Amino acid sequence: MDPHVIRAELKDAVAAKYLTAAGLVVLIYDHFLTFSDELELYWQSKDSFSKYGFLTNRYVVPAMLIAISVESSDLWDATFSDASCRRLLATSSSIGVVSISLANILVLIGVVRLWDKNRTVMWLLGGAFVVTTGATAIGMVLTIAQLYDGIQYSPIAKMCIFTSTTSALLAVWAPPMIFELLMLIITFWNTADRPRDGRMTFIYGLQIDGVPFFVILFLLRLMNLVFAASGGASRSLIGVFFVWGLVTVVLSRSLFYSRLVDPQRRFTDSVAWSTDGSRCRMPADRICDLGNHKAGRSAELVYDDLNMRWATFTGKSDRSDSTYG
């Protein structure tokens, strides 16, 4: 093999090693940051597919990234064989497909709830999920079959590497990206079609419905597709595990956020009391009159959707001079 080609392959392998480690660090760090949300929103919630699907994905992905990072770490003294590399990467790839499927189901459930379980949306997204998941699974089987013999342990790079590539990788990464694009369009449509009051701007509505999360997920899927289309054996898989870690972070944040802004949760949990003893509840009572407050001003208790809390609104009757406290 040309020395320049070998050098380029090794550079890509080292880049993949550090990107995988970076994805693992971000994933574990975010896990610690959001662990209290996990306890409150999932561990303490009632049994459901969403609960156990989320928790499975939440813990299986870091476990696999730890295994991959340990295998490629310079601190690991043991030498892997080609056979052990093949088993490890085939296993992680298969689990990756399951992880993608779980993520898409959980996102699908959230989008269907945004549409109040509209049957047309349910059938459309359900059909898209079956088709894209089936295409991803078939693409992964073909990829493993075609790359299996080319998976080797490199004593120079001290990690498992791919010595060949296949166009079947495009069939692995394109379907999830198409599914995310469809979810993005459906969610955007829901936001645009929903009536809004004076406090709910269109941009704010997009944020509440989780459109930014779908955009990020789409871009991460696109990153894998671009690398797969690059043609190089090592480059085609350079960002796979890094993207897997970041997708899991974005998915967790998205699902936490969707549970926090869920109307049913807000109705039961977001209760405040006005000065006359009446209760203010979400989503029915967005504003509670607190009576006179300071000279020439009135006070209201206003629900802050973004921060999920009640805040005191003070201002003149025309609200031209208003602040939230």
N, C-alpha and C positions, 0 to 999 in steps of 0.2 A: 504494500500500500504506500502511496505517496506520503513522504514525511510531513508535508504541509497539511494533507488531509488528516493524518493522525493527530497533529498538533491542534487542528481545529476541533476535532472530535473530543479531545481531552479538555479543551477549554469549555466546550459546551457541557461536558460531564461535570466539571468543577462548578460551572454556573448553576447547573441543576441541583447539585449538592447544597450549595449555599441558599438557593431560592427555597428549597424544601425546608431547610433549617429555619429560614426567615418566616415562612408560612406557619411552621409549628410554633415558633415563639409568639407570633401575633395571635394565633388561635388560643394558646394557653393563657396568655396575658388577658385576652378578652374574656376568657372563661372565668378567671378570677374576678374581673370587673363586674360581670353580670351574674355571678353565682347567687346573689341575694334575689335577683329577679327570677332566676330559675327555681329557687326554693318556693317563692311566693306564687308564681304564675303556673308552675307545672307540678312540682312535687306535692303541693298542697291542694291541687285541683282534683276533680273526680276522675275516675278511670275512663280513658277514651283512647281511640287509635291515635289521635293527635298528640296526646300526652306521651305515650310510649314510643311512637314513631319519632317524635322530637328528641326524646332522651336517648334513644338508640343511636340516632345520627350524631347527637351531641358528644357521645363518649366513644363511639367506634372510630370516628374519623381521627381524633388525636391519637388513639392507640395505634392506628395504622401508620400515621405520620411519624410517631416515635419509632416504630419498627424500621421504617425506611431510613430515618435519620441515623439510627444506631448502625444500620448496615453500611451506610456511606460515611460514617464518622472515622476520622483518623485516630481517634482514641480507642477504637475497637481493634484489638490485636488479632482476633481470629480471622482466618482467610476463608472466604466463602467459595464454594464450588459453583460451577456453572449450573448444576442441577438445583442447588439451593436458591440461586438467584432466580431461576425460572419459576420455582414454586412460589417464592416471595412476591415477585412482580405479577404473576398470574393471579395469586390470591388477592393482592391489593387492587388489581384491576377489576376483578369480579365484585369485590366489596364496593369499589367505586361506583359501579353501575347501580348496585342496590342503594347506595347513598344518594345518587342522583334521582333515582325513582322516589325514594322517601321524601326528598326535598321538594320534588315537583308535586307530590300528593298533598303535602302540608300547605304549600303555596296555593294549590288548586282549591283546597277547602276554604282558605281565607278569602279568595276572590269570589267563590260562589256565595259566601256569606255576605260579601259586599253587595251582591246582586239579589239579596233576599231569597236565595235558593231558586232563582229563576230557572225553569226547566230547560229552556233553550240554551242558556249559558252552561248549565250542567252537562247537557248532552254534547255541546260543542267542545268544552274543555275536557270532558271525559274521553271523547273520541280522540282528541289531539294527544291526550296523555298516553292512551293505549298505543297509538301509532308511533309516537316519538320514542316511547320507552322500548317498544319492540325493535325499532330501528337501531337504537343505541345498544341493546343487548346483542343483536345480530352482528353489528359492527364490532363490538368488543370480542365476540367469539372468533370472528374472522381475523381480527388483529392479533389475538393471542396465538391462533393457529399459524399465522404467517410469520410472526416474529419470534416464536418460541425457541427455535433452534439458534436464532441469532442473539439470544440473551446470554451474556457472558460476564464473568467476573474479571475486572481489570486490576491486576496487581499494581499498575502504575497509578491509576486514578483511585485505587482502593475502594471501589464501589462496583455495583452491577451496572452494565452498560448495554445499549442496544447497538448491534452492528449492522442492522438493516432497518428499513422502514416500509410502510405500506400505505396505500391510498385508503385502506379501510378505516384508518384513523379519522378521516373526514366524516365517515358515517357514525363515528362515536361522538364527536363534538358538535356536529351540525344540528341533530335533532333537539338536544336540550336547549340550544340557542334559539331555535325556531319556536319551541314551546315558551321560552321566556319572552320572546317578542310578541307572541300571541297574548300572553298574560298582560304584558305591558299595554297593548292596544285595548284589550277588554277593560282593564282598570282605568285607563285614560278616558275611554268612552263613558264609563260609569260616572266618573267625576264630572265630565262635561255635561252629562244629561241630568244630573241631580240638581234639584232646586237649592239655592243658597241664599242665606239672609245677608244682612249688611256686614256682619262680622266675618263671614266665611268667604274669603277671596278664592279665585280659581286656583292660584298657586298653593294656597294653604290647603285647599281641598285635595290637590295632588299629593301633598305631603301626608295628610291624614290617611289617604287611601294606600300609601306605600309605593307610589310610582317611583320615587328615587331609588328604592331598593331594587325594583325590577330593572331599572336602567343599569345599575352597578352589576347585577347578576348577568345581564346580557353582555356587558363589556368584558366581564371575566370569561364567559363562555367564548366570546369572540377571540380573546387572547389565545386560548387553546387551539382554536380553529386556524388562526394565523400561523402558529408554530407548526401545526400538523401539515399545513400547505407549503411550508418552506422547503420540504424535500429532504433535508438532512436527517440521518438516522438518529443522532443524539439531539439535534435541535428540535425535532418534531415533538419530543417529550420533555423539553427543557423546563417548562413551567407547569407541568401537570399537577404535581403535588402542592406547589405553591398556590395555584388557583384553587385546588381542592380545599386547602385550609381557609383561604379568604372567602370562598363561597359559603363555607360553614359558618364563618363569622357573620357574614351579611345575612344569611338565612336566620340565624339565631336572633340577631338584632331585629330583623323584620317581624319575626313571630312574637317576640316580646312586645314590640310596639303595637302590633295588631291586637294583642290581648289587652294591652293597657287602654287602647282607644275603643275597645269593643263596647257598643251601646248597652248591652245587657249587663256587663260588668260595671259600667259607669252608673247605671240606674240603681244597682244594689249597693255599691260601695261609696258613691260620691254623694254624701248627705251632709247638709249644713243646716244651721238654724238661724233664722232672722230674729230681730229684736222683739217682734210681736209673738214669738213662740211657734210660728209656722215653719215647717221644714222646706228646705230648698233641695230639690233632687234633680239629677241628670237622668235622661236628657230632656225631660219635660220642662223643668224650671231652670233656665239658663241664668236668670237674674233674680236676686232677692233684694228687696228694698230694706235697708237698715235704718231708715229714718234720717233725721237731721244729723249732720256730721260737720262740726266746725262752723264758722260763720259764713253764711252765704253759699254753702255747698251742701250737696246731698251725697249720700253714700249708698252704694249697692254692692252686694256680694255677687261677683261674676265668675262663672266657671271658665278657667283657663284650659282649653283643650290641649294645647301644646305641652304644658307642664303637668297636666292632669291634677289640678288642684283648684280650690276656690281662692279668689283674690279679691281684695277690696278695691272697688272703683270709686274714685272721688272726682267730682267735676261739676260744672254748671249744667243747667238743664239742657243746653244745646250740645254739651259734651265737647265744646271746642277747646277746653282746657282740662285734659283728663290724664290721670296717671293710674297705674296699677301698683298696689302695695302688697 
